[in-house]
Structure formats: C-alpha cells, structure tokens
Amino acid sequence: MSQAHSPAVVATRLDQLLVTIEESAAELRKYLEKQIKEQPNGDPRALYPFFGDHQASNYASVLKIACERLNTLVTPPHLLVMEEAGSFYTTAACQTAVKHDVAAHIKELSPNGKGAPLSELAAITKLDEDLLGRILRFLSQKGIFQEIAPGRFENTTATLTLIDDPQFKAFLDLLMTENRLGAAELGTYMEKLYESKETGEKAPLNPFAIYSGLPLYEWLHLPENADRGRNFGEGMRGMAHSESTFSLPFDYGFKDLPQDKPLVDVGGGIGAIAEILLAEYPNLNMIVQDLEPVVEEAKKSPSENNKKWMAEGRLTFETQDFFTEQPAKLKGCVFFLSNVIHNYPDDKAIEILKILRRSDPTKILLVERVIGPFLPVEASSVEGEIEIYKNIRSSARGIAVQGIPIPPRSQSLPGMYDLVMATLVGAKERSLTEWQKLFKDAGYKLTGVSPLRASGGQSVVSLVRGFCIPNMILYKLPLIATLVYAINYSGRPPVSKAIYKNQPPTPLVERLFSNVGPTLTLCFWIEGVLEFTCLLLCGLFAMSEEKPFHTTCKPLTGSVVPVHYMVGWSLIVAGTFLRRACYKELARLFTFVIGIQKGHQLITTGPYSIVRHPGYAAFVLINAGLILVHVNHQPIPSSFSPVIEAIVRIYNAAYILVSTAATVFLLKRADLEEKLLQAEFGDAWVKWARTVRWKFVPGLW
C-alpha cells in the first residue's frame, strides 16, 4: 500500500482539511456578520455573497479548494473516476433545462414559493414528465434546482442566473454546443499534433476544425450558421457580464488612469466592457475598436447605456484590426484587451503586443486567466500533509509567483477554459510563468496582477514598456565579434619579416595567392564590423520600437541562428585555437612565406607531433567555416534594398569560390614545403615523417 494511502497519512489529511474548512468558514462568518450590520439586505449588484471584499473572496476560494479535496478523499477512487467520466450527462441535463427555459417556468409556476408542480412544468415545456423529473433531481444534487417536496421543484441561487438573462444563456449554449461538438475530437487532435511533429505534416487547426472542416469564425459566418453566429456574439457579451468582468470596476483602480486620454478597448466587440466601466467611472472616456462588421453592429444596435454614453461623447466605436498599426492620435493612451491574447499562439500574441508597444502606451491592461498556482494533492507522509494544508490556508494572503502575489483559486473552471481554448481555436490559457515569458519577448514588464474576485481565474494584468531586443541580435553580436577577432588573429603571422637562407623562386600562382589570405581577412573584417554596427543600431531601434526597424529588418525576424552558421562558427573557432598552438610552437619560424630561415630548426613537438602540417589543417578548418558562414548569409543591410541584396549574394558566392580555391592551393603548397624541409634536414625529417604519418588529419590524411 502506498504511504499516501496509509491510515496515519489519510487521518492527517482529513484533520487538515477540516481545520482548513473551519478556519475559512470562521473568516467568512465574520465577514457576513459585518455585512448584516452594514447592508442588511445584501449587495444588490451580485448573487455572490462574498463579492464585497477581496479577502473574503480569497477565504471562499480556499474553502472551495478544501471541499473539492474532501470530495476526492471520501469518494472511492473508481467511483470518482466514473462520476467525472459521466459528467457529460450534466451537460445534457443543463442543455435541456436552458433550451426549454425551465428556470423561468419554475418561477412562473411557483409564485408563492411552494414549488412548481412537475406535471405543469412538463406541460409548459412540452417535455416527458418522468424524464424531466429525473433530470431535475440529477441536477439538484449539484445545486442546480431543488425538489422541495415530492414532484415540486424550486429554483436555487444558481438557477436564478438563467432567468431574464438571454446573454448568459447564449454563452451556456455556446459552451454546450460548439464546445461539446469540438471536444469530441480532442483526442484525435492530440494524435494529429503528435504525428505532425514526427512527420512534419501540417496538423489540423483545432478540434472544432476537425469536426466542422473550417475554423470556428469561418464556420460561424456561413449563411446556414447565421443563428449560431448571433448566439456566439451574444454569448461573448454574456460571459463578459457574468463571469470574466463581473467585478472588474471594483478590482482595478480605473480612477487612477490618465484623464486626458481615452481608454482604448482593443477588440472590444459591441462595447460590453465599456457598458460596465463607464457606469462606475463618470470621468472615464473610452474608444472601442473592432473589425468593421462588429463596429457597424455596435453602432446600429447599442445597448441603452452605450447609446447614452455615445450621445454624451464618452464612448466612440472605431474600426481597427489589432494586427495593424494604431492611429497616431492614440499615442500614449492606455490600451485595454479583454480575453484577446488567449485566442492566439505565442508568435501572434507577441505580434499584437508589439504593435501596441509602438504606440508608446502609458500602460497595457489585459483581462486574462492566470492559471495556477497548482498545489500538491496528497503527500506520502504526515509531515507532508501538514505542509500542504499550511500552504493552502496561508494562500488566502496570496502565493507569490516570481514576486507577484496570486490568490488561491480552484483550478476546475480555469482548467475547463484552457480546454475550451484548445478546442475552439487551438490556443491556451497561460500560467504566470508563461505570461511573464510572453511579455518579456514582446518587450513589456509585468507590474501587477489584480484578480477578479467573482471570476473563474481572471485577472487584470498590467504592463508597461520594457526593453525589447530581438533574440537574433543577442545571439549574433557575440558570434560576429568572436569571428572578427578569430579571423583577424589567424590571418596574421606572428613574424612579419624573416631572413631566409634558402627561398625558392616564387611561381606565378604563389604570387597570385599570396595576397588572397590577407584580402579575405580584410573583407571579412570589414563585413563583420559593418554587420556588428548594424545589429547594434537595430537593437536601439528595437528598444524604441521605431517602425522602420520592424518593416525592414527581416533577417532578425527569426529567433534561432541557422545551424550551418553555428557549424561554420565552430570550425573557425576550432581552427583559430589550432592556429594559435602552431604560432606558439613555431614562434619566429611561422611565416606565410615558404623558405628556410637562418638558424631554422625542425619542430616536431606540440601539434607537430600529431600531424606534419597543423597550420594548414587549421587553415582548412577556418576556410570551411567561412564557406558555411557565407551560405545564404543575409546581413542587415541586404534587407534595405533588392540591389543591395543582389550584391550581397554575388559577394557571398565570390567569397565561397575564392575560399575554396585558396584551400585547394594551400593543400598543394604543403608538398613544396615538405621538399624544402627534407632537403634541409635530411634523415631527421625522414624519421619525423615516418613517426608522424599524417599530413593534415590523424588517421585519415
């Protein structure tokens, strides 16, 4: 038996759960007693009893986490799995209740609170009485409806949300229709993703696209799906009102935003956020941006409140694609994005944020889910269990993740939304660590996370501009600096002049190629310094987010230096180290001229004890590296003009051709050098050549 299931550990887990529940409940009682004195009739704005206080909301979250764990503890494991595996019946039952407006009919048939008779409820909904009763009893075990007497049903606090709220019902319809249809293909989608990584074949966009054959938004715009498209729009508004932004005006200090510029709601749809915020902040003005069809719909059929704000000049709708540059008039504004970024993978999300960054925003506010932190479920020791629940109880004060306090939240709903994003658009919800990385890559600094107390893991995430230097700049600067130094070092002999006692006549080819090495070195030095300088300048442009940088510096759009460039860099560095060893061993005898100097000695130590021509071997390594470095090499200036790009291509081809020819020549030159050494040192050279058999590469050549 696992130690996690031993009686002692389980008993401790139970004790700790009860302590956690009792302590959290005690704090909530204190809060409610205070509310009874201050607001005897409660807060009319919310059905959520702990809406009015952040700390009370945190204790309620801890209590929910503890109750979830208590349920796991006291339910036999196989039954727990069965309950979860069959949870789609909850969806089916809820879908029936929502579609047939059961909650509203119960209210209508039970004016005195004695409950709606099942027979009358079945008649008005036109549903089978027996099955309707069974469905309602099933849901009542989950707090959705209640049977107050045999055959009589009443609403609960939960089902009151289904009355006179068509937008929330539209959201539930979306959740239980498009999501349900797509979720059936989730396993297939996962298999296809895995296969695509193995084979390189293109994977489906998302599970819903497997079901429908089209991305969600294209499918919604089909004429035959017009009703589903309308439901989607209403559903998004319902989600904004009921879940994600229910407590938005009270959980973030919008009153502290600059008064001289509007708050810009990017991708704000038909103005659901504006309707919430403008009612609470009379000094706030807003611009809502979205695509033209959405903006036209918002102007054509505004809500009563939005119509009022528009007439007062506090609310404006403007057509704007968030993948295009923001108007100059909005420079320095605060930009607000609610549930936008989670719709996109990292590369697209970064693109959206970088475009906003170029408008020099005062700050960026995101309403997004921050999933986690994930707390251990069970330990294998008594001490471990105590530590787990000590952390859970203290989490009501906020768990610091990378210095940002994150209050406790049950991960049931955030986890569901994460799968919703995967199912509908192939995207994801992110943990704080993932958000931090995304913001850093986009050039922002995270300054705060303000949880929405009545949401399923949503927070207002605030950002300010940070430094943003493309990864390619950070990678290539040290590489180029290293190469320039290496080529300059290996292209200069340790001795520039020497006195020769035996120097053979210099043939035409030798005279021709004697200048090739220094010329190649000079060309690479100039090339390297120019590219290094351009990279630095582009880095400065990147930090200021000047538009010319983003539209012209195409070589920096990647984040990984090409493999062949790295191999070339490695060969050049290795060749330079070998060249250095040869310089050290030969000292004054190492020149770039073939000849026998006065006092010449036969050197057979160091690298010369391994191969006879290590200096040439180093040259071959360096030249091979230079050839690879110039394959498809496009330095920054090449992206400024097609003419420059063509010149660079010609230069690269010429450099590769000359480097190849120089390598062949140098290898033949070694034969002439051997004849001179043999003539000068006779038997000593022959003995050395027999001992050191290889010219350039041990065991091969």
Buried (B, 14 or more C-beta within 10 A) or exposed (E): EEEBEBEEBBEBBBBBBEBBBEBBBEBBEEBEEEBEEEEEEBBEEBBBBBBBBBBBBBBBBBBBBBBBBBEBBEEEEEEBEEEEEEEEEBBEBBBBBBBBBBBBBBBBBBEEEEBBBBEBBBEBBEBEBEEBBEBBBBBBEEEBBBBBEEEBBBBBEBBEBBBEBEBBBBBBBBBBBBBBBBBBBBEEBEEBEEEEEEEEEEBBBBBBBBBBEBBBEEBBEEEEBEEBBEBBBBBBBBBBBBBBBBBBBBBBEBEEBEEEBBBBBBBBBBBBBBBBBBEEBEEBBBBBBBEEEBBEBBBEEBBEBBBBBBEEEBBBBEEBEBEEBBBEEBEEBBBBBBBBBBBBEBEEBBBBBBBBBBBBBBBBBBBBBBBBBEBEEBBEBBEBBBBBBEBBBEBBEBBEBEEBEBBBBBBEBBBBBBBBBBBBBBBBBBBBEBBBEBBBBBBBEBBBBBBBBBBBBBBBBBBBBBEBBBEBBEBBBEBBEBBBBBBBEBBEBBBEEBEBEEBBEEEEEBEEBEEBBEEBBEBBBEBBEBBBEBBEEBBEBBBEBEEEBBEBBBBBEEEEBBEBBBBBBEBBBBBBEBBBBBBEBBEEBBBEBBBBBEEBEBBBEEBBBEBBBBBBBBBBBBBBBBBBBBEEBBBBBBBBEEEBBEEBBEBBEEBBEBBBEBBEBBBEBBEEBBEBBBEBBEEBBEEBBEEBEBBBEEEEE
